[in-house]
């Protein structure tokens, strides 16, 4: 007999957007392994009886960091503990939840995956940007702006995305936005295509700046925008002027 690992999404930032299932599991947890983007309010929901372990990883950290997290999950599960692996947003949207599930399966550890609202959707909604709209966008794609550094070459084909999808949501792409926009333009995207950059989405510190694919990199520097951010590219960005509610 072993314990069970729950790969749980904590939502995009606003603590009220966490799911009832996630709260239920936190209340019953023996151990909580939590990420960097989990809000302090959500961390405060963890019962005092539970052991809290920070396993957050920032861009640039050693890639072996994930190995430590994997080992901790197995170690505690073999001690018959119930473990909540708490992640910002959704656990399997650029959250390594899929990799962790594979590792648990390989080691014969029981697990459950609990979805959460991904920041790419939550931040857009709080900014009044509908990612799809009958008049402006029939398709949306979620793309990481920061691929695994161990890959031999980039998989994301930015030039191909330029004219094949209506709305592009880029996560973890702030440091590369200038390069990304240049590739989109080279792929045929209109130079006046609107872009929104949302910092600290769904939180009281939420901030949004807007521009176009030609000037957004400059505006990011001028406004001193820093992570965490989500970047939205497409005509739906303009709708924030009429339906923005925050």
KAURRA-V960687 format. One record per pair of residues at least 4 apart in sequence whose C-alpha atoms are under 8 Angstrom apart, sorted by the first residue. I is the first residue (numbers start at 1). J is the second residue. D is the distance in whole Angstrom. If there is no record, write none. Layout:
# KAURRA-V960687
i=I j=J d=D
i=I j=J d=D
This chain:
# KAURRA-V960687
i=1 j=78 d=8
i=1 j=80 d=7
i=2 j=77 d=5
i=2 j=78 d=5
i=2 j=79 d=7
i=2 j=80 d=5
i=2 j=81 d=7
i=2 j=109 d=7
i=2 j=110 d=8
i=3 j=76 d=7
i=3 j=77 d=4
i=3 j=78 d=6
i=3 j=79 d=7
i=3 j=80 d=4
i=3 j=81 d=5
i=3 j=82 d=5
i=3 j=83 d=8
i=3 j=109 d=8
i=3 j=110 d=7
i=4 j=77 d=6
i=4 j=80 d=8
i=4 j=81 d=7
i=4 j=82 d=5
i=4 j=83 d=6
i=4 j=109 d=7
i=4 j=110 d=5
i=4 j=111 d=5
i=4 j=112 d=8
i=5 j=73 d=7
i=5 j=77 d=7
i=5 j=82 d=6
i=5 j=83 d=5
i=5 j=84 d=6
i=5 j=85 d=7
i=5 j=109 d=7
i=5 j=110 d=6
i=5 j=111 d=5
i=5 j=112 d=7
i=6 j=25 d=8
i=6 j=82 d=8
i=6 j=83 d=6
i=6 j=84 d=5
i=6 j=85 d=6
i=6 j=111 d=6
i=6 j=112 d=5
i=6 j=113 d=6
i=6 j=114 d=7
i=7 j=84 d=6
i=7 j=85 d=5
i=7 j=86 d=6
i=7 j=87 d=8
i=7 j=91 d=6
i=7 j=97 d=7
i=7 j=101 d=8
i=7 j=111 d=7
i=7 j=112 d=6
i=7 j=113 d=5
i=7 j=114 d=6
i=8 j=22 d=6
i=8 j=84 d=7
i=8 j=85 d=6
i=8 j=86 d=5
i=8 j=87 d=6
i=8 j=90 d=7
i=8 j=91 d=6
i=8 j=113 d=6
i=8 j=114 d=5
i=8 j=115 d=6
i=8 j=116 d=7
i=9 j=18 d=8
i=9 j=22 d=7
i=9 j=86 d=6
i=9 j=87 d=5
i=9 j=88 d=6
i=9 j=89 d=5
i=9 j=90 d=4
i=9 j=91 d=5
i=9 j=114 d=6
i=9 j=115 d=5
i=9 j=116 d=4
i=9 j=117 d=7
i=10 j=15 d=8
i=10 j=17 d=8
i=10 j=18 d=5
i=10 j=19 d=8
i=10 j=22 d=7
i=10 j=38 d=6
i=10 j=42 d=8
i=10 j=86 d=6
i=10 j=87 d=6
i=10 j=88 d=5
i=10 j=89 d=6
i=10 j=90 d=7
i=10 j=116 d=6
i=10 j=117 d=8
i=11 j=15 d=8
i=11 j=17 d=6
i=11 j=18 d=5
i=11 j=19 d=8
i=11 j=87 d=8
i=11 j=88 d=6
i=11 j=89 d=4
i=11 j=90 d=6
i=11 j=116 d=5
i=11 j=117 d=5
i=11 j=118 d=6
i=11 j=119 d=7
i=12 j=17 d=7
i=12 j=88 d=6
i=12 j=89 d=5
i=12 j=116 d=8
i=12 j=117 d=6
i=12 j=118 d=6
i=12 j=119 d=4
i=12 j=120 d=8
i=12 j=122 d=6
i=12 j=123 d=7
i=12 j=201 d=7
i=12 j=202 d=7
i=13 j=17 d=8
i=13 j=37 d=8
i=13 j=38 d=7
i=13 j=39 d=6
i=13 j=88 d=7
i=13 j=89 d=8
i=13 j=119 d=8
i=13 j=200 d=8
i=13 j=201 d=7
i=13 j=202 d=6
i=13 j=203 d=6
i=14 j=18 d=8
i=14 j=39 d=8
i=14 j=202 d=5
i=14 j=203 d=5
i=15 j=39 d=7
i=15 j=41 d=6
i=15 j=42 d=6
i=17 j=117 d=7
i=18 j=22 d=7
i=18 j=23 d=7
i=18 j=116 d=7
i=18 j=117 d=8
i=19 j=23 d=7
i=19 j=116 d=7
i=20 j=24 d=6
i=21 j=25 d=6
i=21 j=114 d=7
i=22 j=26 d=6
i=22 j=114 d=7
i=23 j=27 d=6
i=23 j=45 d=8
i=24 j=28 d=7
i=25 j=29 d=6
i=25 j=84 d=7
i=26 j=32 d=8
i=26 j=45 d=7
i=26 j=46 d=6
i=26 j=47 d=7
i=26 j=84 d=7
i=27 j=45 d=8
i=27 j=46 d=6
i=27 j=47 d=6
i=28 j=82 d=8
i=29 j=47 d=8
i=29 j=50 d=6
i=29 j=81 d=8
i=29 j=82 d=5
i=29 j=83 d=6
i=29 j=84 d=6
i=30 j=49 d=7
i=30 j=50 d=5
i=30 j=51 d=6
i=30 j=81 d=6
i=30 j=82 d=5
i=30 j=83 d=6
i=31 j=50 d=5
i=31 j=51 d=5
i=31 j=52 d=6
i=31 j=53 d=8
i=31 j=76 d=8
i=31 j=81 d=7
i=31 j=82 d=6
i=31 j=83 d=5
i=31 j=84 d=6
i=32 j=46 d=8
i=32 j=50 d=7
i=32 j=51 d=6
i=32 j=52 d=5
i=32 j=53 d=6
i=32 j=83 d=6
i=32 j=84 d=5
i=32 j=85 d=6
i=32 j=86 d=7
i=33 j=52 d=6
i=33 j=53 d=5
i=33 j=54 d=6
i=33 j=55 d=6
i=33 j=69 d=8
i=33 j=83 d=7
i=33 j=84 d=6
i=33 j=85 d=5
i=33 j=86 d=6
i=34 j=38 d=7
i=34 j=52 d=8
i=34 j=53 d=6
i=34 j=54 d=5
i=34 j=55 d=6
i=34 j=56 d=7
i=34 j=85 d=6
i=34 j=86 d=5
i=34 j=87 d=6
i=35 j=54 d=6
i=35 j=55 d=6
i=35 j=56 d=4
i=35 j=57 d=7
i=35 j=86 d=6
i=35 j=87 d=5
i=35 j=88 d=7
i=36 j=54 d=8
i=36 j=55 d=7
i=36 j=56 d=4
i=36 j=57 d=7
i=36 j=58 d=8
i=36 j=88 d=8
i=37 j=56 d=8
i=37 j=87 d=7
i=37 j=88 d=5
i=38 j=42 d=7
i=38 j=43 d=7
i=38 j=86 d=8
i=38 j=87 d=6
i=38 j=88 d=5
i=39 j=43 d=6
i=40 j=44 d=6
i=41 j=45 d=7
i=42 j=46 d=7
i=46 j=50 d=7
i=46 j=52 d=8
i=55 j=69 d=7
i=57 j=61 d=6
i=57 j=65 d=7
i=61 j=65 d=7
i=63 j=67 d=8
i=64 j=68 d=7
i=65 j=69 d=7
i=66 j=70 d=6
i=67 j=71 d=6
i=68 j=72 d=6
i=69 j=73 d=6
i=70 j=74 d=7
i=70 j=100 d=7
i=70 j=103 d=7
i=70 j=104 d=8
i=71 j=75 d=6
i=72 j=76 d=6
i=73 j=77 d=6
i=73 j=83 d=7
i=73 j=85 d=8
i=73 j=104 d=8
i=74 j=78 d=6
i=74 j=104 d=7
i=74 j=107 d=7
i=74 j=109 d=7
i=75 j=79 d=7
i=76 j=80 d=7
i=76 j=81 d=6
i=76 j=82 d=8
i=76 j=83 d=7
i=77 j=81 d=5
i=77 j=82 d=7
i=77 j=83 d=7
i=77 j=109 d=7
i=86 j=91 d=8
i=87 j=91 d=6
i=87 j=95 d=7
i=88 j=95 d=8
i=88 j=118 d=8
i=88 j=119 d=8
i=89 j=93 d=8
i=89 j=95 d=8
i=89 j=116 d=6
i=89 j=117 d=5
i=89 j=118 d=4
i=89 j=119 d=5
i=90 j=95 d=7
i=90 j=115 d=5
i=90 j=116 d=4
i=90 j=117 d=6
i=90 j=118 d=5
i=90 j=119 d=8
i=91 j=95 d=5
i=91 j=96 d=7
i=91 j=97 d=5
i=91 j=98 d=8
i=91 j=113 d=8
i=91 j=114 d=8
i=91 j=115 d=6
i=91 j=116 d=7
i=92 j=96 d=6
i=92 j=97 d=5
i=92 j=98 d=6
i=92 j=115 d=8
i=93 j=97 d=8
i=93 j=118 d=7
i=94 j=144 d=7
i=96 j=100 d=6
i=97 j=101 d=6
i=98 j=102 d=6
i=99 j=103 d=6
i=100 j=104 d=6
i=101 j=105 d=6
i=101 j=111 d=7
i=102 j=106 d=6
i=103 j=107 d=6
i=104 j=108 d=6
i=104 j=109 d=5
i=104 j=110 d=7
i=104 j=111 d=7
i=105 j=109 d=6
i=105 j=110 d=7
i=117 j=121 d=7
i=117 j=122 d=6
i=118 j=122 d=6
i=119 j=123 d=6
i=119 j=201 d=7
i=119 j=230 d=7
i=120 j=124 d=6
i=120 j=142 d=8
i=120 j=169 d=6
i=120 j=170 d=8
i=120 j=171 d=7
i=120 j=230 d=6
i=121 j=125 d=6
i=121 j=131 d=8
i=122 j=126 d=6
i=122 j=201 d=7
i=122 j=202 d=7
i=123 j=127 d=6
i=123 j=198 d=7
i=123 j=200 d=8
i=123 j=201 d=4
i=123 j=202 d=5
i=123 j=230 d=7
i=124 j=128 d=6
i=124 j=129 d=5
i=124 j=130 d=7
i=124 j=131 d=7
i=124 j=198 d=8
i=124 j=201 d=8
i=124 j=232 d=8
i=125 j=129 d=6
i=125 j=130 d=6
i=126 j=201 d=7
i=126 j=202 d=6
i=126 j=244 d=8
i=126 j=245 d=7
i=126 j=246 d=6
i=127 j=198 d=8
i=127 j=201 d=8
i=127 j=208 d=7
i=127 j=240 d=6
i=127 j=244 d=6
i=127 j=245 d=7
i=127 j=246 d=7
i=128 j=239 d=7
i=128 j=240 d=5
i=128 j=241 d=8
i=128 j=243 d=5
i=128 j=244 d=4
i=128 j=245 d=6
i=128 j=246 d=8
i=129 j=236 d=6
i=129 j=237 d=6
i=129 j=238 d=8
i=129 j=239 d=6
i=129 j=240 d=5
i=129 j=243 d=8
i=129 j=244 d=7
i=130 j=236 d=6
i=130 j=237 d=8
i=130 j=239 d=8
i=131 j=137 d=7
i=131 j=140 d=7
i=131 j=167 d=6
i=131 j=236 d=6
i=132 j=136 d=7
i=132 j=137 d=5
i=132 j=138 d=6
i=132 j=139 d=6
i=132 j=140 d=7
i=132 j=167 d=7
i=132 j=236 d=7
i=133 j=137 d=5
i=133 j=138 d=6
i=133 j=236 d=7
i=134 j=138 d=6
i=136 j=166 d=8
i=136 j=235 d=6
i=136 j=236 d=6
i=137 j=166 d=5
i=137 j=167 d=6
i=137 j=235 d=8
i=137 j=236 d=7
i=138 j=166 d=7
i=139 j=165 d=6
i=139 j=166 d=5
i=139 j=167 d=6
i=140 j=165 d=6
i=140 j=166 d=6
i=140 j=167 d=5
i=140 j=168 d=6
i=140 j=169 d=7
i=141 j=165 d=7
i=141 j=167 d=6
i=141 j=168 d=5
i=141 j=169 d=6
i=142 j=168 d=6
i=142 j=169 d=5
i=142 j=170 d=6
i=142 j=171 d=7
i=143 j=156 d=8
i=143 j=168 d=7
i=143 j=169 d=6
i=143 j=170 d=5
i=143 j=171 d=6
i=144 j=170 d=6
i=144 j=171 d=5
i=144 j=172 d=6
i=144 j=173 d=7
i=145 j=170 d=6
i=145 j=171 d=6
i=145 j=172 d=5
i=145 j=173 d=4
i=145 j=174 d=7
i=145 j=176 d=7
i=145 j=177 d=8
i=146 j=171 d=8
i=146 j=172 d=6
i=146 j=173 d=6
i=146 j=176 d=8
i=147 j=151 d=8
i=147 j=154 d=7
i=157 j=161 d=7
i=158 j=162 d=6
i=158 j=180 d=7
i=158 j=183 d=6
i=158 j=184 d=6
i=158 j=187 d=7
i=159 j=163 d=8
i=159 j=183 d=6
i=159 j=184 d=5
i=159 j=185 d=8
i=159 j=186 d=6
i=159 j=187 d=4
i=159 j=188 d=7
i=160 j=164 d=7
i=160 j=184 d=8
i=160 j=187 d=6
i=161 j=165 d=6
i=161 j=184 d=7
i=161 j=187 d=8
i=162 j=184 d=5
i=162 j=185 d=7
i=162 j=187 d=5
i=162 j=188 d=6
i=162 j=189 d=5
i=163 j=187 d=7
i=163 j=188 d=6
i=163 j=189 d=6
i=166 j=234 d=6
i=166 j=235 d=8
i=167 j=232 d=7
i=167 j=233 d=6
i=167 j=234 d=5
i=167 j=235 d=7
i=167 j=236 d=7
i=168 j=231 d=8
i=168 j=232 d=6
i=168 j=233 d=5
i=168 j=234 d=7
i=169 j=230 d=7
i=169 j=231 d=6
i=169 j=232 d=5
i=169 j=233 d=6
i=170 j=230 d=6
i=170 j=231 d=5
i=170 j=232 d=6
i=171 j=229 d=7
i=171 j=230 d=5
i=171 j=231 d=7
i=172 j=227 d=8
i=172 j=228 d=7
i=172 j=229 d=7
i=172 j=230 d=7
i=173 j=177 d=6
i=173 j=229 d=8
i=173 j=230 d=8
i=173 j=231 d=7
i=174 j=226 d=8
i=174 j=227 d=7
i=174 j=229 d=7
i=174 j=231 d=8
i=176 j=180 d=6
i=177 j=181 d=6
i=177 j=217 d=6
i=178 j=182 d=6
i=178 j=216 d=8
i=178 j=217 d=5
i=179 j=183 d=6
i=180 j=184 d=6
i=181 j=185 d=6
i=181 j=213 d=5
i=181 j=214 d=7
i=182 j=186 d=6
i=182 j=213 d=8
i=182 j=214 d=8
i=183 j=187 d=6
i=184 j=188 d=7
i=184 j=189 d=6
i=185 j=189 d=5
i=185 j=190 d=7
i=185 j=191 d=6
i=185 j=213 d=8
i=189 j=193 d=7
i=191 j=212 d=7
i=191 j=213 d=6
i=191 j=214 d=6
i=192 j=212 d=5
i=192 j=213 d=7
i=192 j=214 d=7
i=193 j=212 d=5
i=193 j=213 d=6
i=193 j=233 d=7
i=193 j=234 d=6
i=193 j=235 d=7
i=194 j=210 d=7
i=194 j=211 d=6
i=194 j=212 d=4
i=194 j=213 d=7
i=194 j=233 d=6
i=194 j=234 d=6
i=194 j=235 d=6
i=194 j=237 d=6
i=194 j=238 d=7
i=195 j=210 d=6
i=195 j=211 d=5
i=195 j=212 d=5
i=195 j=213 d=6
i=195 j=216 d=7
i=195 j=231 d=7
i=195 j=232 d=6
i=195 j=233 d=4
i=195 j=234 d=6
i=195 j=237 d=6
i=196 j=208 d=7
i=196 j=209 d=6
i=196 j=210 d=4
i=196 j=211 d=7
i=196 j=231 d=6
i=196 j=232 d=5
i=196 j=233 d=7
i=196 j=237 d=6
i=197 j=208 d=6
i=197 j=209 d=5
i=197 j=210 d=6
i=197 j=229 d=7
i=197 j=230 d=6
i=197 j=231 d=5
i=197 j=232 d=6
i=198 j=206 d=7
i=198 j=207 d=6
i=198 j=208 d=4
i=198 j=209 d=7
i=198 j=229 d=5
i=198 j=230 d=5
i=198 j=231 d=6
i=199 j=205 d=8
i=199 j=206 d=6
i=199 j=207 d=5
i=199 j=208 d=6
i=199 j=225 d=7
i=199 j=226 d=7
i=199 j=227 d=7
i=199 j=228 d=6
i=199 j=229 d=4
i=199 j=230 d=7
i=200 j=205 d=6
i=200 j=206 d=5
i=200 j=207 d=7
i=200 j=227 d=8
i=200 j=228 d=6
i=200 j=229 d=6
i=201 j=205 d=8
i=201 j=206 d=5
i=201 j=207 d=7
i=201 j=229 d=7
i=201 j=230 d=8
i=202 j=206 d=6
i=209 j=219 d=8
i=209 j=220 d=8
i=209 j=223 d=8
i=210 j=216 d=7
i=210 j=219 d=8
i=211 j=215 d=6
i=211 j=216 d=5
i=211 j=219 d=7
i=212 j=216 d=6
i=213 j=217 d=8
i=213 j=233 d=8
i=215 j=219 d=6
i=216 j=220 d=6
i=217 j=221 d=7
i=218 j=222 d=6
i=219 j=223 d=6
i=220 j=224 d=6
i=220 j=225 d=5
i=221 j=225 d=7
i=232 j=237 d=7
i=233 j=237 d=7
i=235 j=239 d=8
i=236 j=240 d=8
i=238 j=242 d=8
i=239 j=243 d=6
i=239 j=244 d=8
i=240 j=244 d=5
